[in-house]
Amino acid sequence: MPFAVYVLGLAVFAQGTSEFMLSGLVSSIAADLGVSLAAAGLLTSAFAVGMVLGAPLMALAGRTWPRRRALLFFLAVFVAVHIAGALTPSYGVLLATRFVGALANAGFWAVALTAAVSMVPDRLKGRATAVVVGGVTIACVVGVPAGAVLGERWGWRAAFWAVALVSLPAFAAILRSLPGGVRGDGEAAPVRNELRVRDELRVLTGPRLRPTLLTMALVQGATFCAFSYLEPLLTRESGLSSAWVPAALALFGAGAFLGVTVAGRYADRRATALVAYGMVALALGWSALALTAGRPVAALVLIPLLGLLAFGTGTALITRLLGQATGAPTLAGASATAAFNLGAAVGPWAGGLALDAGLGHRAPVWVSAALMGLALVVAGARRAAVAVSGVRVTE
């Protein structure tokens, strides 16, 4: 595996820490800025909306740039908005910085996924995808719990400063490890696809890929819905003290890391089985967490298992999508990023609606179970349509 692929994973670690760390900070942000838990949860949704919109837009805007230049630009913007977020006393400004930061993150993801799979032969594309996505899971193991600890001791702003600082080594590593100069000196000319943008969009919106993209969004919506409100679930339903929150987040991240590792090893050969079994297990797992959240031991056992299932299934879905979207080389990574984060936007929003309706702190987990049920319906409808048409599905 080329070292540059691991460098991309390092950068994604810093960005993944930012995307996920609010799950341990929602109460302190809400208290400091004088907003509700649901409003604090919308900061996650704002980030995800920026990712959804930014993935295709940034991929198109940067398609003629050398890849290293694009990656460095997006990462620099990401650092700048985190500094602004750490300084602002305004909820509105913080919301705006989350959105802009997500645009930069989306651009980085879209370029990084495409760059990673282009560096390796077909038999290693699943592993290359897993290395990049693995940066997020390591963020869940290390970065997110560390952010929760910083927030507990020095306030939520300390976590924003930490993300900005951790991004700087990633910037330096990309500068040194990816080929060519910042201006593209010595770098191969940017890939110019023969297909026009509208042709790529036709591929991505075709009947083969639409169900996969929708399934990805629903699976991630279920993950983010429960994960965004994990801290109040544990402290107000399970009866655990806030000191347990970083440990619980680390458990989720450890499970996620294992899930990505397993998916990276087997997704190229058994993507269909991984997706099918993972989705069924997730529907059952989120239901089990909602039922047993009042029992601390049960909750702490289920959390890493759900992290494994969520990120293993998500990685297998990304691998399958990239394999199916060979006719959209510019926008394939962007579409995967957009689908992933469409779920990340809808999930916390739906969970917040359930909280505002007075349904209790277990309600977001029940919403996650419902989203997984819907994902199973979509996946089942796709396979039924394929069976009726008589076309063999190759994953």
LOTOR-708099 format. One record per atom (N, C-alpha, C, CB): residue in three letters; x, y, z. Coordinates in steps of 0.05 Angstrom, whole numbers, plus 5000, padded with zeros to 4 digits. Glycine has a CB too. Example, Ala and Ser with C-alpha at 12.3 -4.5 7.8 and 13.67 -1.06 7.14 Angstrom:
2
ALA526448865156;ALA524649105156;ALA526449345156;ALA522649115181;SER525749555142;SER527349795143;SER525850015157;SER528249885114;
This chain:
395
MET501749765000;MET500050005000;MET501850255000;MET498150005025;PRO501550434981;PRO503150674980;PRO502950845006;PRO502450854956;PHE505150955015;PHE505151115039;PHE503151355037;PHE507951215046;ALA502951465013;ALA501151695009;ALA498251625017;ALA501251794981;VAL497451375014;VAL494651305022;VAL494351325052;VAL494051015013;TYR496451255067;TYR496351285096;TYR496351575105;TYR498651135109;VAL497751735089;VAL497752025095;VAL494852145092;VAL499652175076;LEU493452055071;LEU490652135068;LEU488952045092;LEU489452025042;GLY489451805102;GLY488151715126;GLY488651885150;GLY488851435132;LEU491151985152;LEU491952165175;LEU490352425174;LEU494952235174;ALA490052545150;ALA488552785147;ALA485552735154;ALA488852905119;VAL484552515145;VAL481752445150;VAL481352405180;VAL480852195135;PHE483352315194;PHE483252285224;PHE482552555237;PHE485852175235;ALA484052765229;ALA483553035240;ALA480753125233;ALA485553235230;GLN479953085209;GLN477253185200;GLN475053015213;GLN477053175170;GLY475552755215;GLY473552585228;GLY473152645257;GLY474352295225;THR475252735270;THR475052815298;THR473053045301;THR477752895310;SER473253235282;SER471453465283;SER468553385277;SER472353675262;GLU468253205258;GLU465553125250;GLU464052985272;GLU465652955225;PHE465552815287;PHE464252645307;PHE464352755336;PHE465552375307;MET466252935341;MET466753005369;MET464353145383;MET469153185371;LEU462553265368;LEU460253405381;LEU458453215396;LEU458653555360;SER458652955390;SER457052765405;SER457652765435;SER457352485394;GLY460052845442;GLY460852855470;GLY460753145481;GLY463552745474;LEU459853335465;LEU459953615473;LEU457253755472;LEU461953765456;VAL455153615463;VAL452653755458;VAL451553895483;VAL450553555448;SER451853765507;SER450753895531;SER452254145538;SER450853695554;SER454954135536;SER456554375544;SER456154595523;SER459454305546;ILE455854535498;ILE455354745478;ILE452654875482;ILE455554625449;ALA450654695487;ALA447954805492;ALA447854985516;ALA445954575496;ALA449254905538;ALA449255075562;ALA450855335558;ALA450554915585;ASP453055325544;ASP454755555540;ASP453455765522;ASP457455475529;LEU452155665501;LEU450955855481;LEU448055905486;LEU451355745454;GLY446855775506;GLY444055825513;GLY442155725493;GLY443656125517;VAL442655485482;VAL440855365462;VAL439955085473;VAL442155345434;SER438054965459;SER437054705467;SER439054485458;SER434254655456;LEU438654235469;LEU440154015460;LEU439753955430;LEU439453755476;ALA437253985421;ALA436653945393;ALA438154145375;ALA433653965388;ALA438254395384;ALA439754605369;ALA442654535368;ALA439254885381;ALA443754445391;ALA446654365390;ALA447054125372;ALA447554295419;GLY445153945371;GLY445253715353;GLY445253805324;GLY443053525358;LEU443954025318;LEU443854125291;LEU446554215280;LEU441854355289;LEU448454265298;LEU451154325289;LEU452354085274;LEU452954395313;THR451653845282;THR452453605267;THR451053595241;THR451853355283;SER448453665241;SER446953665215;SER448053875196;SER443953705220;ALA448754115207;ALA449854325190;ALA452454235176;ALA450354585206;PHE454054095192;PHE456553985181;PHE455953785158;PHE458253855203;ALA453953615164;ALA453253415144;ALA452053535119;ALA451353215156;VAL450353735122;VAL449253875098;VAL451453995081;VAL447254095107;GLY453454115094;GLY455654225080;GLY457154005065;GLY457554365099;MET457353775077;MET458753555063;MET457153455039;MET459153315083;VAL454453445042;VAL452753355020;VAL452953544996;VAL449853335029;LEU452753805001;LEU452953994980;LEU455754034970;LEU451854264990;GLY457654014988;GLY460454064980;GLY461753844965;GLY462054125005;ALA460953594969;ALA462353374956;ALA462253404925;ALA461053114964;PRO459953424913;PRO459953454883;PRO461053724874;PRO457153404872;LEU460353934889;LEU461154204880;LEU464154234882;LEU459854424898;MET465354144904;MET468254174907;MET469753984888;MET469154114936;ALA468653744883;ALA469853564865;ALA469953674837;ALA468453294864;LEU467753804828;LEU467753934802;LEU469554174801;LEU464854014795;ALA469554344822;ALA471154584822;ALA474154514821;ALA470654754847;GLY474954294835;GLY477754224836;GLY478654014816;GLY478454144863;ARG476853944797;ARG477553714780;ARG479853774761;ARG475153634763;THR480454024756;THR482754084738;THR485254154754;THR482054314720;TRP485054164781;TRP487354214798;TRP489053964801;TRP486454324825;PRO491653994804;PRO493253764814;PRO492053674841;PRO496253834817;ARG491953414846;ARG490653314870;ARG491953424896;ARG490753014870;ARG494553454896;ARG495753544921;ARG494953834927;ARG498853524920;ARG494854004906;ARG494054284910;ARG491254294922;ARG494154434884;ALA489454134910;ALA486654134920;ALA486554044949;ALA484953944903;LEU487953834956;LEU487953724983;LEU489053935003;LEU489553464985;LEU491154064996;LEU492354265014;LEU490454505018;LEU495054365003;PHE489154594996;PHE487254814998;PHE484954755017;PHE486254894970;PHE483754515012;PHE481454445029;PHE482254415058;PHE480254175018;LEU484554315064;LEU485454275091;LEU486054545104;LEU487854095093;ALA487154735089;ALA487655005100;ALA485155145108;ALA489255165080;VAL483055125091;VAL480455245098;VAL479355115123;VAL478555215074;PHE479554855125;PHE478554705148;PHE479754805174;PHE479054405144;VAL482354845174;VAL483754945198;VAL482755225205;VAL486854955193;ALA482555395185;ALA481755675190;ALA478955695203;ALA481755835164;VAL477055545193;VAL474355565204;VAL474155445232;VAL472255425186;HIS475855255239;HIS475855155267;HIS476955355286;HIS477454895268;ILE478855515277;ILE479855735294;ILE477655935299;ILE482355865282;ALA476256005277;ALA473956195280;ALA471856085298;ALA472756255252;GLY471255825296;GLY469155705313;GLY469955705342;GLY468655425304;ALA472555665347;ALA473455665375;ALA473355935388;ALA476355565376;LEU473356145372;LEU473356425382;LEU470656545384;LEU475056595364;THR468656455370;THR466156595368;THR464356545393;THR464556505343;PRO462956745402;PRO460956715423;PRO458156665412;PRO460956955442;SER457856665386;SER455256655373;SER454556375362;SER455056855350;TYR452156285369;TYR451256025358;TYR451056045328;TYR448555945371;GLY449956265317;GLY449656295288;GLY452356285274;GLY448256555282;VAL454356415285;VAL456956405272;VAL458156125274;VAL458856615285;LEU457855995297;LEU458855725299;LEU457455545279;LEU458355625328;LEU454955575275;LEU453455415255;LEU454555465227;LEU450455485256;ALA455155715221;ALA456355775195;ALA459055655192;ALA456456085191;THR460755665213;THR463455545210;THR463255245206;THR465155615235;ARG461255115219;ARG460954835215;ARG460354775185;ARG458754715234;PHE458654935174;PHE457854895146;PHE460254935127;PHE455555085138;VAL461655155131;VAL463955215113;VAL466155005117;VAL465055495119;GLY466654925142;GLY468554715147;GLY467854455133;GLY468854665177;ALA465254405133;ALA464354165119;ALA464754175089;ALA461454115125;LEU464354415077;LEU464954445049;LEU467854365042;LEU464354735039;ALA469654465059;ALA472454405056;ALA472954105060;ALA474254565075;ASN471753995081;ASN472053715087;ASN471053545064;ASN470653635113;ALA468753615053;ALA467553475030;ALA469453465006;ALA464853595023;GLY470553705000;GLY472453714978;GLY474853534983;GLY473453994974;PHE475853535007;PHE478153365014;PHE477353065010;PHE479053415043;TRP475052985021;TRP474152705020;TRP473852624991;TRP471552675035;ALA472552784974;ALA472052714947;ALA474652664932;ALA470452934932;VAL476652834936;VAL479252804922;VAL480752574934;VAL480853064924;ALA480652544961;ALA482252344975;ALA481352054967;ALA482052375005;LEU478752014966;LEU477751744959;LEU478551674931;LEU474751734962;THR478251864912;THR478951804885;THR481951764882;THR478052034866;ALA483551934896;ALA486451914895;ALA487351644906;ALA487752144910;ALA486251564929;ALA487151314942;ALA486751074924;ALA485651274968;VAL484351044912;VAL483750804896;VAL485350814869;VAL480750774890;SER486051054861;SER487651074836;SER490550994839;SER487451354824;MET491450984864;MET494250914870;MET494850614872;MET495151044896;VAL492650454872;VAL493050174877;VAL491650004855;VAL491850094904;PRO492449754852;PRO491149574832;PRO488249504842;PRO492749314828;ASP486749394824;ASP483949324831;ASP483649154855;ASP482649194807;ARG485448964859;ARG485148774882;ARG485648914909;ARG487148554879;LEU486749164909;LEU487249304934;LEU485449544938;LEU490149394935;LYS483549584920;LYS481849824923;LYS480149824948;LYS479949844899;GLY479249594957;GLY477749574982;GLY479449655005;GLY476649304986;ARG481949565005;ARG483749625027;ARG484549925027;ARG486349455026;ALA484950035003;ALA485550325002;ALA483250485013;ALA486150404973;THR480750405005;THR478450545016;THR478350515046;THR475850435004;ALA478950285056;ALA478950235085;ALA480950405100;ALA479349935091;VAL483250445088;VAL485350615101;VAL484350895104;VAL487950605085;VAL483151005083;VAL482151285084;VAL479851295104;VAL481151375057;VAL477851115102;VAL475651115121;VAL476551055149;VAL473450915112;GLY478750895151;GLY479850835177;GLY480751075192;GLY482150645173;GLY481451285178;GLY482151535193;GLY479851635210;GLY482951755173;VAL477351595200;VAL475051665216;VAL474751495240;VAL472451655199;THR475151235237;THR474851045259;THR476951095281;THR474950755250;ILE479451155272;ILE481451225292;ILE480751475307;ILE484251245279;ALA479451665292;ALA478451905305;ALA476451835326;ALA477252095284;CYS474751635321;CYS472751555341;CYS474051435365;CYS470751355328;VAL476351285360;VAL477651145382;VAL479251345399;VAL479550935372;VAL480651535386;VAL482551715400;VAL481551995400;VAL485251705386;GLY480852105377;GLY480252395375;GLY477752475389;GLY480152475347;VAL475552325385;VAL472952395396;VAL473052375427;VAL470752225385;PRO474052155438;PRO474252145468;PRO476052365479;PRO475251875477;ALA478252415465;ALA480052635474;ALA478552905473;ALA482552645456;GLY476952945452;GLY475353195451;GLY473453215474;GLY473853205425;ALA472152985482;ALA470352985504;ALA471753045530;ALA468952715507;VAL474252945533;VAL475853005558;VAL476553295558;VAL478352825558;LEU477453405536;LEU478053695534;LEU475653855541;LEU479253765507;GLY473353785530;GLY470953935535;GLY470053925564;GLY468653835518;GLU470553695577;GLU469753665605;GLU471553835623;GLU469953365613;ARG474153855616;ARG476053985633;ARG476354285627;ARG478753855631;TRP476454355601;TRP477054635594;TRP474854765576;TRP479654645580;GLY472654625572;GLY470554735555;GLY470654635526;GLY470755045555;TRP468454655513;TRP468254545486;TRP470054675466;TRP465454555476;ARG470754935471;ARG472555085452;ARG475254955451;ARG472755375461;ALA476154835472;ALA478854715472;ALA478954485452;ALA479454595500;ALA476654345448;ALA476654135428;ALA476954245400;ALA474053975430;PHE475754475394;PHE476054605368;PHE478954685363;PHE474154845366;TRP480254805383;TRP483054875381;TRP484754625375;TRP484055015406;ALA484154405389;ALA485654155385;ALA485454055357;ALA484753945405;VAL483054065345;VAL482653975317;VAL484454145298;VAL479653995309;ALA484454405302;ALA486154575285;ALA489054505288;ALA485754875292;LEU489954445312;LEU492754385316;LEU493554105304;LEU493454385346;VAL491753915308;VAL492253645298;VAL492353645267;VAL490153445308;SER490853825254;SER490853835225;SER493453935213;SER488554025216;LEU495054075229;LEU497554185218;LEU499553965210;LEU498854375238;PRO500053765227;PRO501853545217;PRO500753405192;PRO502153345240;ALA498153375190;ALA497053255166;ALA497653425142;ALA493953215169;PHE497453695145;PHE498053875123;PHE500953835114;PHE497554175131;ALA502853825134;ALA505653795127;ALA506153525114;ALA507353815152;ALA504753315123;ALA505153045112;ALA504253035083;ALA503752835129;ILE502053155077;ILE501053165049;ILE503053315032;ILE498253295047;LEU504053535042;LEU505953705028;LEU508453545020;LEU506753945044;ARG509253365038;ARG511753215034;ARG511352945020;ARG513153165061;SER508952825023;SER508652555014;SER507352514987;SER507152405034;LEU505452694980;LEU504152664954;LEU506052774932;LEU501452804953;PRO506052654909;PRO507952734888;PRO507453014877;PRO507852544865;GLY509653154869;GLY509353414856;GLY509453644875;GLY506853424840;GLY510053884865;GLY510054124881;GLY507254224886;GLY511754334868;VAL507154434903;VAL504554554910;VAL503254654884;VAL504854774930;ARG504854754866;ARG503654864841;ARG503454644819;ARG505455094830;GLY503954394827;GLY503654184807;GLY506254124792;GLY501554244788;ASP508554254800;ASP511054204786;ASP511753904788;ASP513254374798;GLY512253784765;GLY513053504765;GLY510753314769;GLY515053464786;GLU508353404775;GLU506053224779;GLU504753164752;GLU504053354799;ALA503752934750;ALA502352864726;ALA499953044722;ALA501352574727;ALA499353104697;ALA497153284691;ALA494553174704;ALA496753314661;PRO492853354714;PRO490353254726;PRO488853084706;PRO488653494735;VAL487552884717;VAL485952704700;VAL483652864687;VAL484852464716;ARG483552854661;ARG481352984647;ARG479652764634;ARG482353184625;ASN477252724644;ASN475552514636;ASN474352574609;ASN473352454656;GLU474052374592;GLU472752404567;GLU469752454570;GLU473252164549;LEU468652334591;LEU465752374596;LEU465252654606;LEU464752174616;ARG463152774597;ARG462353034608;ARG461052994635;ARG460453184589;VAL460753224650;VAL459553204676;VAL456753094675;VAL459553484689;ARG455253174655;ARG452453074654;ARG452452774649;ARG450853214632;ASP454452664635;ASP454552384631;ASP455152234657;ASP456652314610;GLU456852344673;GLU457452224699;GLU455052234717;GLU459852374713;LEU453552464716;LEU451152484732;LEU449052274723;LEU449952764731;ARG448952224697;ARG447052024687;ARG447751744698;ARG447052024656;VAL450351684700;VAL451151434711;VAL450351414741;VAL454251394708;LEU450951624756;LEU450451624784;LEU447451624791;LEU451751864797;THR445851734774;THR442951744780;THR441451524766;THR441852014772;GLY442851334754;GLY441651114740;GLY440450914759;GLY443650984722;PRO438850734749;PRO437350534766;PRO439150344781;PRO435450374749;ARG441650314772;ARG443450134786;ARG444650254811;ARG445750054767;LEU445250514810;LEU446650644833;LEU444750794852;LEU448650834823;ARG442450874843;ARG440551024861;ARG439950874886;ARG438051084846;PRO439250614885;PRO438650464910;PRO441050444928;PRO437550194903;THR443450414916;THR445850394933;THR446350654948;THR448250314916;LEU446050874934;LEU446451134946;LEU444351184968;LEU446351364925;LEU441851114963;LEU439751154983;LEU440250975007;LEU437051104971;THR441150725002;THR441650545025;THR443950655042;THR442350265014;MET446050755029;MET448250875043;MET447351105061;MET450450975024;ALA445651275050;ALA444651505066;ALA443051405090;ALA442951685048;LEU441351205087;LEU439651115109;LEU441350975130;LEU437550915098;VAL443350825122;VAL445050685142;VAL446650895158;VAL447050495128;GLN447751095145;GLN449151305159;GLN447251485176;GLN450751475140;GLY444851525166;GLY442951675181;GLY442351535208;GLY440351715166;ALA442051275207;ALA441651125232;ALA443951145250;ALA441050825225;THR446451135239;THR448851155256;THR449051425269;THR451351095239;PHE448751635254;PHE449051905265;PHE446751985283;PHE449352105243;CYS444451885278;CYS442151955295;CYS442651875324;CYS439551825284;ALA443351625328;ALA443951525355;ALA446551635366;ALA444051225355;PHE448651645349;PHE451251725359;PHE451252025367;PHE453351685337;SER449752195354;SER449752475360;SER448652535388;SER448152635340;TYR446952355398;TYR445652395424;TYR446452175443;TYR442652405421;LEU448852055439;LEU449851845456;LEU450451945484;LEU452251715445;GLU451552185486;GLU452252295513;GLU449752335530;GLU453652565509;PRO447652465522;PRO445352485539;PRO443952215544;PRO443252675527;LEU444152025525;LEU442951765529;LEU444351625553;LEU443251595504;LEU447051635553;LEU448551505574;LEU448251635601;LEU451451485567;THR448251905601;THR448252045627;THR445352065638;THR449452315624;ARG443352065621;ARG440652115631;ARG438851865630;ARG439352325615;GLU439651665615;GLU438051415614;GLU439651185628;GLU437451335585;SER442151155621;SER443750935632;SER444650995661;SER446150875615;GLY444651255669;GLY445451325696;GLY448451345700;GLY444351135715;LEU449951355678;LEU452851375680;LEU453651675684;LEU454251265655;SER455851715697;SER456851985700;SER458152075674;SER458852005724;SER458552345672;SER459752455648;SER462552345643;SER459752755649;ALA463852255665;ALA466552145662;ALA466651895645;ALA467752095689;TRP464351755643;TRP464251515627;TRP463951575597;TRP461951345636;VAL463151815590;VAL462551875562;VAL465051835544;VAL461652155559;PRO467451935550;PRO469751885533;PRO470351585529;PRO472252025544;ALA469951435551;ALA470451145549;ALA468451015530;ALA470251015576;ALA465951095532;ALA463850985514;ALA464351065485;ALA461051085522;LEU465251305480;LEU465851395453;LEU468251235442;LEU466451695452;ALA470251185460;ALA472551025451;ALA471750745444;ALA474751025473;LEU469850625460;LEU468850365454;LEU467550355426;LEU466950265475;PHE465950555421;PHE464650565394;PHE466750585372;PHE462750815393;GLY468750755377;GLY470850785357;GLY472550535353;GLY472651015365;ALA473050395375;ALA474550135373;ALA473049935356;ALA475150025400;GLY470449925361;GLY468749745344;GLY468749835315;GLY465949745355;ALA468550105311;ALA468550205283;ALA471150145269;ALA468150515284;PHE473450165283;PHE476050105271;PHE476149805263;PHE478350165291;LEU475149635280;LEU475149355274;LEU473349295250;LEU474249185298;GLY471049435249;GLY469149395227;GLY470349475200;GLY466649555232;VAL471749705200;VAL473049795175;VAL475249605167;VAL474150085179;THR476749505186;THR478949315180;THR477849065167;THR480449245206;VAL475748955179;VAL474548705168;VAL473348765140;VAL472248605186;ALA471948985137;ALA470849055111;ALA472949095090;ALA469049305113;GLY475149225098;GLY477349275079;GLY478549015069;GLY479449445092;ARG478548805086;ARG479748555078;ARG477848385060;ARG480348395103;TYR475248405065;TYR473348225051;TYR471448365032;TYR471748085071;ALA471248635032;ALA469248775016;ALA469648734987;ALA469249065022;ASP472148704977;ASP472548664948;ASP471348404939;ASP475548674942;ARG471248204956;ARG470247934948;ARG467447874957;ARG472147724959;ARG466647984980;ARG464047914992;ARG462448155001;ARG464447725015;ALA462348354984;ALA460948604991;ALA458048554996;ALA461348814969;THR456748394980;THR453848344982;THR453248225009;THR452848174960;ALA454748015017;ALA454247885043;ALA454748075066;ALA455947635045;LEU456848225065;LEU457448405086;LEU455248615090;LEU460148555081;VAL454348725068;VAL452248925069;VAL449648805080;VAL451749045041;ALA448848575069;ALA446248455077;ALA446248375107;ALA445748205060;TYR448248235116;TYR448348145144;TYR448648385162;TYR450547945148;GLY450348575153;GLY450848815170;GLY448248975174;GLY452948985158;MET446649015153;MET444249175156;MET442249045174;MET443049215129;VAL441848785172;VAL439948645189;VAL440948665218;VAL439748345181;ALA443548615223;ALA444648635250;ALA444348915262;ALA447548545250;LEU444649115245;LEU444349395255;LEU441449455263;LEU445249595233;ALA439549365247;ALA436749405255;ALA436149275282;ALA434949295233;LEU437149035286;LEU436748905312;LEU438349035334;LEU437548615310;GLY440849125327;GLY442549245348;GLY441549505358;GLY445249285336;TRP440649685341;TRP439549945350;TRP437049895367;TRP438950125326;SER435349705359;SER432949645375;SER433749535403;SER431249435361;ALA435849365404;ALA436749265429;ALA437849485447;ALA438949055425;LEU439349675436;LEU440349895452;LEU438050065463;LEU442250075435;ALA436050115447;ALA433750275457;ALA432350135480;ALA431850325434;LEU432149875478;LEU430749715499;LEU432449695524;LEU430149445488;THR435049685522;THR436749625545;THR438349865555;THR438649405539;ALA437750105544;ALA439350345551;ALA439350405581;ALA438350585536;GLY437350315596;GLY437250355624;GLY439150185640;GLY434550325634;ARG440449995627;ARG442349815640;ARG445149875630;ARG441649515634;PRO446750005647;PRO449350105638;PRO451149885625;PRO450850215661;VAL451249645636;VAL452949435626;VAL452049365598;VAL453049195644;ALA449449325594;ALA448449255567;ALA449049465547;ALA445449205569;ALA448749725555;ALA449249935536;ALA452249945528;ALA448550205549;LEU454049905548;LEU456849915542;LEU457749675526;LEU458449925568;VAL456349445527;VAL457049215510;VAL456049265482;VAL455748965522;LEU453649375479;LEU452549415452;LEU453949635436;LEU449649485455;ILE454949845450;ILE456150075436;ILE458449995417;ILE457150275456;PRO460449835426;PRO462549765407;PRO461649575385;PRO464849625422;LEU459649405391;LEU458549225371;LEU457249385349;LEU456649025383;LEU455749595357;LEU454349765337;LEU456349925321;LEU452349945351;GLY458550015333;GLY460650145318;GLY461849965297;GLY462850245337;LEU462349715304;LEU463449525285;LEU461549485262;LEU463949255299;LEU458949445268;LEU456949395247;LEU456549635229;LEU454349305259;ALA456349875241;ALA455750115226;ALA458050175206;ALA455350355245;PHE460550175216;PHE462750255198;PHE463550025180;PHE465050345214;GLY463249775188;GLY463849555170;GLY461849555146;GLY463749295184;THR459349585153;THR457249595132;THR457649845114;THR454449595144;GLY458250075126;GLY458650315110;GLY461050295091;GLY459150555129;THR463250175101;THR465550145084;THR464949955060;THR467950035100;ALA463549735066;ALA462749555044;ALA461049695024;ALA461349305056;LEU459249865033;LEU457450015014;LEU459150204997;LEU455350165030;ILE461050345009;ILE462750524993;ILE464350364972;ILE464650675012;THR465550144981;THR467049974962;THR465349884939;THR468249734976;ARG462849804945;ARG461049714923;ARG460349944905;ARG458449594935;LEU459850174916;LEU459150404899;LEU461350484881;LEU458350644917;LEU463850504892;LEU466150574875;LEU466550364853;LEU468650604892;GLY466050114859;GLY466349904839;GLY464249934817;GLY466149634851;GLN461850014824;GLN459650044805;GLN459850304788;GLN456950024819;ALA461150504799;ALA461150774787;ALA463550824770;ALA460850984809;THR464550624756;THR466950664740;THR466450854717;THR467950394728;GLY463950894709;GLY463251084688;GLY463051364698;GLY460651004676;ALA463651414724;ALA463651684735;ALA466151734751;ALA461051734753;PRO468551734738;PRO471051754753;PRO471452014769;PRO473351724734;THR470252234760;THR470652484774;THR468752504798;THR470052724756;LEU466352404796;LEU464352444816;LEU463752204833;LEU461852544804;ALA465151974829;ALA464551734844;ALA465051784874;ALA466251504834;GLY467451884880;GLY468151934909;GLY466352144920;GLY471052024911;ALA465652344904;ALA463852554914;ALA461052444920;ALA463652784893;SER460052264903;SER457452154908;SER457351984933;SER456451984884;ALA459551834938;ALA459651674963;ALA459751864987;ALA462151494963;THR461252074985;THR461452265007;THR458752405012;THR463552485002;ALA457352474990;ALA454752604993;ALA452652425005;ALA453752704966;ALA452652174997;ALA450651985008;ALA451251935037;ALA450751724992;PHE453751895044;PHE454551855072;PHE453552085089;PHE457651835074;ASN453952325080;ASN453352555097;ASN450452655094;ASN455152785090;LEU449052565073;LEU446152615073;LEU444852475097;LEU444852525046;GLY445752235102;GLY444852095126;GLY445752235151;GLY445851805126;ALA448152335151;ALA449152475175;ALA447752735180;ALA452152525172;ALA446452845160;ALA444853095164;ALA442053025174;ALA444653255138;VAL440852825161;VAL438052755167;VAL437852615195;VAL436852565146;GLY439852445201;GLY439752295226;GLY439552475251;GLY442152135228;PRO441452655256;PRO441252825280;PRO438753005279;PRO443653005282;TRP437953095256;TRP435453255254;TRP433053095263;TRP435053355225;ALA432852845253;ALA430552675260;ALA430652605290;ALA430552415244;GLY433052555300;GLY433252505329;GLY432552745345;GLY436052415335;GLY433252985336;GLY432553225350;GLY429553265351;GLY433853465338;LEU428253205328;LEU425253225328;LEU424053045349;LEU424253155300;ALA425052795351;ALA424052615371;ALA424452715399;ALA425352335367;LEU426752835404;LEU427252955430;LEU425453185436;LEU430253045433;ASP425153365417;ASP423353595421;ASP420453515424;ASP423653785397;ALA419753285414;ALA416953195417;ALA416453075445;ALA416352985396;GLY418553065461;GLY418252965489;GLY418152665490;GLY415853075500;LEU419352525471;LEU419252235471;LEU421552105487;LEU419452135443;GLY423252265500;GLY425352155517;GLY427952125503;GLY424451895528;HIS430052075519;HIS432752055508;HIS433351795493;HIS434752095530;ARG431551605495;ARG431851355479;ARG430751395451;ARG430551125493;ALA429151605447;ALA427751635422;ALA429651645397;ALA426151895422;PRO431951785398;PRO433651785375;PRO434651505367;PRO436051955380;VAL434951325387;VAL435851055381;VAL433550905367;VAL436750905407;TRP431150945375;TRP428850825361;TRP428650925333;TRP426250875377;VAL429251185329;VAL429251295302;VAL431351155285;VAL429751605302;SER433751095297;SER435850955283;SER434850675274;SER438350925301;ALA433450535292;ALA432450275285;ALA430450295261;ALA431050145309;ALA428750505262;ALA426850545240;ALA428250605214;ALA424850775247;LEU430350765214;LEU431850825190;LEU433050575178;LEU433951035195;MET434050395196;MET435250145186;MET433049975174;MET436649995209;GLY430649975186;GLY428449825173;GLY427849925146;GLY426049845191;LEU427850195142;LEU427350305116;LEU429650235096;LEU427150615118;ALA432150225106;ALA434350155089;ALA434049865079;ALA437050185104;LEU433049685096;LEU432649415088;LEU430449395067;LEU431849245112;VAL428349555070;VAL426249565049;VAL427349655022;VAL423949755058;VAL429049865022;VAL430149964997;VAL431949754985;VAL431850225002;ALA433749625001;ALA435549424991;ALA433949184980;ALA437449335012;GLY431849104994;GLY430248884985;GLY428748944959;GLY428248805006;ALA427849194957;ALA426449274932;ALA428449264908;ALA425249554935;ARG430849344913;ARG432849344892;ARG433349054882;ARG435549464901;ARG433748874900;ARG434248604892;ARG431848474879;ARG435148434916;ALA429448554888;ALA427048444875;ALA426848544846;ALA424548524891;ALA427448804842;ALA427348924815;ALA429348784797;ALA427949224816;VAL431748724808;VAL433748594792;VAL432848314785;VAL436448574807;ALA431648174804;ALA430647904799;ALA428447904777;ALA429547774824;VAL426648094778;VAL424548114759;VAL425648164731;VAL422548324766;SER427648334730;SER428848414704;SER430548184692;SER430548664706;GLY431348004710;GLY433047774701;GLY435947854697;GLY431947664675;VAL436748084708;VAL439548164705;VAL441148074729;VAL439748474702;ARG443347954725;ARG445047874747;ARG446548104759;ARG447047654738;VAL446448134786;VAL447848354799;VAL450648274806;VAL446348444825;THR452548434797;THR455348384804;THR456248604823;THR457248364780;GLU457148514846;GLU457948714866;GLU460948764864;GLU457148624894;
